């Protein structure tokens, strides 16, 4: 009897525990949902508040209210974030735990010193008091939750090509709004001009309709250079990096999404690829900025901003400048050290991250080999260049040399006539580099002859290399098309490069890219002819190629074009940056497999 009662009691206890567990799960799920909602709303409110704060002019009442609003927003973000951390407690890497601990302790300090009355600011607690620490800790907390944004994007099942296009479109729209902020411009600008500038910055083109130097404030220029950096690398690169860095992991589908965006073949080393891309970018831009800085004269503030702005603009192949006449401005026109440094940055940004990662591997291997030799250890050998790297480097060098020679031969009796031999080498070298994708100018391009203009149109059409910050049809497309032509003329049925056969899918892609580029450019050119009957047709053709190739050189003063023409150039810049094939495949992609094949039939061509 006693045993039976004990069993009943035990059964009753277990039932109560199961019921209690179910209730607890419901409470935790509700708390998790509520915390997520509060965090999301607070994040959106904080972002709006931040740009309201930096973009609008202050009054005494507004200044007081903004601080209190920052405090309340931070409190909501901080509490909801760490409720989520407790609910979603899971195994993490040690550096993630350490980072979260530091953020939590710093956040507690900010809470304590900003919400407790009667505390006097001193040298010890000043890092916790005021708007700056609240903004810093809030931004940090928001960045740690970017993995959820990646998860949401992945759950939408958007094709990678379309996601790539939409990400650029979103940044362009946001950038347009930021450039419309009262503190971003010196005199009022129209939304179309803001949209054009934002598109040109995000698509790393450099065409302008208002003078960047005189139309925008320091805030406006910071917004522009930020858009250039984001546009050059891609917003998904930053999103993926911060998601990995702050969580240390990602789901299989999230890794698949990033793999498609990065065009990587390996799922396991995505974070390393992202880290190396950002490291190479920022390190190269920093070194470039330092070299530009030491070759400038003037006060620290103007030199510092000029160096950072032009280093980023050059590496991202954007062509934007903080001077009205660009690098042709009198103090910089003869500063050949700066010209050479900017040209090197343009080349590095234009050869593509796949090649830069290969170079990073060789440089790392070089230093490791030296260390191993000093330790009398066996040298480790690495595999040589892959086919893509070989094609990119070879084509880039040939185009660079051909560009210099062509520029010199066509202009030696006109615009280059009164220059010394050294000046001619610098101008032709820079012109050959810049014309393919960057758009900086160190010479008066309005003096170019028609043969030079058409030669530069060809260079702009070819553009940079795949996986780079530049535009055009890409060096690999041009190289494969050229080799395929020679191979076909010589009677070969297959295209072979460096003991490798190029697949038919690649050849089809090359053909489509070339045809689409010509169709898009000439459609834009015809539209510009219709909207600007008073302009030189050759100059409008040059403008069309410059916009599509995201180059930024102009012979017509883009700001003098009609509003309809500005819309045409906006579309050309956007399509040129994302690629017409990427745009169409993202929109028209089909997931239906083809389970049949028709008989092969040749068509009479010629």
TAQUISUL-V707831 format. One line per field, one symbol per residue. ss: DSSP state (~ for helix, > for strand, _ for the rest). A space follows every 50 residues. Layout:
ss->???
//
This chain:
ss->_~~~~~~~~~~~~~~~~~~~~~~~~~~~~~~~~~~~~~~~~~~~~~~~~~ ~~~~~____~~~~~~~~~~~~~~~~~~~~~~~~~~~~______~~~~~~~ ~~~~~~~~~~~~~~~_______________~~~~~~~~~~~~~__~~~~~ ~~~~~____~~~~~~~~~~~~~~~~~~~~__~~~>_____~~~~~~~~~~ ~~_________~~~~>_~~~~~~~~~~~~~~~~_~~~~~~~~~~~~~___ _~~~~~~~~~~~_______~~~~~~~~~~~~~~~~~~~~~~~~~_____~ ~~~~~~~~~~~~~~~__________~~~_~~~~__~~~~~~~~~~~~~~~ __~~~~~~~~~~~~~~~~~~~~~~____________~~~~~~~~~~~~~~ ~~~~~~~~~~~_________~~~~~~~~~~~~~~~_________~~~__~ ~~~~~~~~~~~~____________~~~~~~~~~~~~~~~______>>__> >__~~~~~~~~~~~~~~~~~~~~~~~~~~~~_____~~~~~~~~~~~~__ _______~~~__~~~~~~~~~~~~~~~~_~~~~~~~~~____________ ______
//
